[in-house]
Amino acid sequence: MFRKAILTASTAIFAAGSAAAATSATAVTDLNLRAGPGPQYEIIGVIDAEAKASVDGCIEESNWCKVTYDGQEGWAYGNYLTAMVEETPTAVIAPEVTVGTVTYDSSKDGEAFAGAGTVGAVAGALVAGPIGAVAGGLLAGSAGAYAQPDERVVTYVRTNTLDPIYLEGEVVRGAVVPESVELVEIPDAELRYVYINGQPVLVEPEQRTIVYVVR
């Protein structure tokens, strides 16, 4: 069981830059839409893989972007939102893709954290490789035979909850869980599981790769 800790991640407000038109971007995988710019904020929706969202801007020196998807506003991790630059999918946070900067009003945190439960200190970062590899199919391919796990496994993970670990980045298929995070066994199953950023995930233990996000 993981120890609970007090959130130490910064929620500073950055100054807005010059106004810019919203950028259309494509999610390279099912991507959480959150109430605020960070992994500790409540999940309020999901941007479907290959669906387009409107990016209003990103926080300066941050990978989190304010977006609108299917009429709903929220925040998404910019590493997994791509726009085409010279026929190459490129993360919207890269210098090649021009997006404006936006502010975040930290006074909204009470509402944003609602339903998120106890949050913990950010203990590391998820790794998913260069955006070119991600957009090229790394995430989709990494799921392999686990694209639809046994319902018994999913039920076990939902029933046997764990205190969540909070890591920089976003929980997506193909992301790699750092060695510092303990993976928990599932009876009669080769997969392991852990609750990351408030969400249960199934992990292939050898490569420590997330192969399924339990929603």
C-alpha positions as CSV (number, residue, x, y, z in Angstrom):
1,M,0.0,0.0,0.0
2,F,1.4,3.4,-0.9
3,R,2.0,6.1,1.7
4,K,-0.2,9.2,1.4
5,A,1.6,12.5,1.2
6,I,0.8,16.2,0.7
7,L,0.8,17.6,-2.8
8,T,3.9,19.7,-3.4
9,A,3.5,20.3,-7.2
10,S,3.5,24.0,-8.1
11,T,0.3,25.6,-9.4
12,A,1.8,29.0,-10.1
13,I,0.0,31.4,-12.4
14,F,2.0,32.3,-15.5
15,A,1.6,35.6,-17.4
16,A,-0.3,35.3,-20.6
17,G,1.6,36.1,-23.9
18,S,0.2,37.7,-26.9
19,A,-3.2,36.5,-28.1
20,A,-3.2,33.8,-30.8
21,A,-5.8,31.9,-32.7
22,A,-6.7,28.5,-31.3
23,T,-4.8,25.6,-32.8
24,S,-6.4,22.4,-34.0
25,A,-4.6,19.4,-32.6
26,T,-5.0,15.6,-32.8
27,A,-4.8,13.3,-29.7
28,V,-2.4,10.4,-30.5
29,T,-4.1,8.2,-27.9
30,D,-7.1,8.3,-25.5
31,L,-6.1,11.4,-23.5
32,N,-7.6,12.6,-20.2
33,L,-9.2,16.0,-20.0
34,R,-8.6,17.4,-16.6
35,A,-10.0,20.3,-14.5
36,G,-6.6,21.9,-14.1
37,P,-3.0,21.9,-15.5
38,G,-1.5,18.9,-13.8
39,P,-1.8,15.1,-13.0
40,Q,-3.4,15.8,-9.6
41,Y,-6.5,17.5,-11.0
42,E,-9.9,15.7,-11.5
43,I,-10.5,13.9,-14.8
44,I,-13.6,15.5,-16.4
45,G,-13.5,13.8,-19.7
46,V,-11.5,11.9,-22.3
47,I,-10.3,13.1,-25.7
48,D,-10.6,10.0,-28.0
49,A,-7.6,8.8,-29.9
50,E,-7.2,10.5,-33.3
51,A,-9.9,13.0,-32.4
52,K,-9.3,16.7,-32.8
53,A,-9.4,19.3,-30.0
54,S,-9.0,23.1,-30.1
55,V,-5.9,24.3,-28.2
56,D,-6.4,27.7,-26.8
57,G,-2.9,27.9,-25.5
58,C,-0.3,26.3,-23.1
59,I,1.1,27.5,-19.8
60,E,4.6,28.9,-20.3
61,E,7.3,26.4,-19.4
62,S,4.7,23.7,-18.9
63,N,3.5,20.8,-21.0
64,W,-0.1,21.4,-20.0
65,C,-2.5,23.1,-22.5
66,K,-6.0,24.6,-22.2
67,V,-8.2,22.9,-24.7
68,T,-11.8,22.5,-25.9
69,Y,-13.1,19.1,-26.9
70,D,-16.7,18.3,-27.9
71,G,-17.8,21.6,-26.3
72,Q,-16.1,20.9,-23.0
73,E,-13.2,23.0,-21.8
74,G,-10.3,21.5,-19.8
75,W,-6.6,20.8,-19.7
76,A,-4.6,18.2,-21.5
77,Y,-1.0,17.1,-21.6
78,G,0.5,18.7,-24.7
79,N,3.0,15.9,-25.4
80,Y,0.1,13.8,-26.8
81,L,-1.5,16.5,-28.8
82,T,0.0,17.0,-32.3
83,A,-0.3,19.4,-35.2
84,M,1.1,18.8,-38.6
85,V,4.4,20.6,-39.4
86,E,5.7,19.9,-42.9
87,E,3.7,16.7,-42.9
88,T,5.1,15.6,-39.6
89,P,3.0,15.2,-36.4
90,T,4.6,17.5,-33.9
91,A,3.7,18.0,-30.2
92,V,1.9,21.3,-29.7
93,I,4.4,22.2,-27.0
94,A,7.3,22.1,-29.5
95,P,8.7,25.4,-30.8
96,E,7.6,24.4,-34.4
97,V,3.9,24.7,-33.4
98,T,2.8,28.2,-32.6
99,V,0.3,28.3,-29.8
100,G,-0.3,31.2,-27.4
101,T,0.3,31.2,-23.6
102,V,-2.5,31.1,-21.1
103,T,-2.9,31.7,-17.4
104,Y,-4.4,29.4,-14.8
105,D,-6.4,30.8,-11.9
106,S,-5.3,28.8,-8.8
107,S,-8.3,30.0,-6.9
108,K,-10.3,27.4,-8.8
109,D,-8.4,24.6,-7.1
110,G,-11.1,23.7,-4.6
111,E,-13.4,22.9,-7.5
112,A,-10.7,21.3,-9.6
113,F,-9.7,18.9,-6.9
114,A,-13.2,17.8,-6.1
115,G,-13.6,14.0,-6.4
116,A,-9.8,13.5,-6.7
117,G,-9.4,12.1,-3.3
118,T,-6.2,12.4,-1.3
119,V,-3.4,13.7,-3.5
120,G,0.3,12.9,-3.0
121,A,3.6,14.5,-3.8
122,V,4.8,14.2,-7.4
123,A,7.3,11.3,-7.2
124,G,8.8,11.2,-10.6
125,A,7.7,11.1,-14.2
126,L,6.1,8.8,-16.7
127,V,8.2,8.3,-19.9
128,A,6.7,7.6,-23.3
129,G,9.6,8.4,-25.7
130,P,10.0,11.1,-28.4
131,I,6.7,12.5,-29.7
132,G,7.6,11.4,-33.2
133,A,7.7,7.8,-32.0
134,V,4.5,8.2,-30.0
135,A,2.6,9.7,-32.9
136,G,4.0,7.0,-35.2
137,G,2.2,4.3,-33.3
138,L,4.4,3.5,-30.3
139,L,1.5,3.8,-27.9
140,A,-1.0,1.8,-29.9
141,G,1.5,-0.9,-30.7
142,S,2.7,-1.3,-27.1
143,A,-0.7,-2.5,-25.9
144,G,-0.4,-5.7,-27.9
145,A,-2.4,-8.6,-26.6
146,Y,-3.6,-6.6,-23.7
147,A,-5.7,-4.2,-25.6
148,Q,-8.8,-5.8,-24.0
149,P,-7.8,-7.5,-20.7
150,D,-9.8,-10.2,-18.9
151,E,-12.8,-8.7,-17.2
152,R,-11.8,-10.6,-14.0
153,V,-8.5,-8.6,-14.0
154,V,-10.3,-5.3,-14.5
155,T,-12.8,-6.1,-11.7
156,Y,-10.0,-7.0,-9.3
157,V,-8.1,-3.8,-10.0
158,R,-11.3,-1.7,-9.5
159,T,-12.2,-3.5,-6.3
160,N,-8.8,-3.6,-4.7
161,T,-8.0,0.1,-4.7
162,L,-4.6,1.5,-3.8
163,D,-3.4,4.9,-2.6
164,P,-2.4,6.8,-5.8
165,I,1.1,7.8,-6.9
166,Y,1.4,11.1,-8.7
167,L,3.8,11.4,-11.6
168,E,4.6,14.1,-14.0
169,G,3.0,13.4,-17.4
170,E,-0.2,11.6,-18.2
171,V,-1.4,8.0,-17.9
172,V,-1.6,6.6,-21.4
173,R,-1.0,3.2,-23.0
174,G,2.7,2.9,-23.8
175,A,4.0,5.2,-21.1
176,V,6.7,3.6,-18.9
177,V,6.4,3.6,-15.1
178,P,9.7,4.5,-13.3
179,E,11.5,1.8,-11.2
180,S,10.8,3.8,-8.0
181,V,7.1,2.9,-8.3
182,E,6.0,-0.4,-6.7
183,L,3.9,-2.6,-9.0
184,V,1.2,-4.7,-7.3
185,E,0.5,-8.3,-8.2
186,I,-2.9,-9.5,-9.5
187,P,-3.8,-13.1,-8.6
188,D,-3.3,-15.6,-11.4
189,A,-2.3,-12.9,-13.9
190,E,1.0,-11.9,-15.4
191,L,0.1,-8.2,-15.4
192,R,0.7,-5.9,-12.4
193,Y,-1.3,-2.8,-11.5
194,V,-0.9,0.6,-9.7
195,Y,-3.0,3.7,-9.3
196,I,-1.2,6.6,-11.0
197,N,-2.5,10.2,-11.1
198,G,-5.8,9.1,-9.6
199,Q,-6.4,6.3,-12.2
200,P,-5.8,2.6,-12.1
201,V,-3.5,1.2,-14.8
202,L,-2.4,-2.3,-15.9
203,V,1.4,-2.7,-16.3
204,E,3.5,-5.3,-18.2
205,P,6.1,-5.9,-15.5
206,E,9.2,-6.7,-17.6
207,Q,9.2,-3.4,-19.6
208,R,7.1,-1.6,-16.9
209,T,4.9,-0.4,-19.7
210,I,1.2,0.7,-19.2
211,V,-0.8,-1.6,-21.4
212,Y,-4.3,-0.6,-20.3
213,V,-5.9,2.4,-18.6
214,V,-8.9,1.3,-16.5
215,R,-11.6,4.0,-16.9
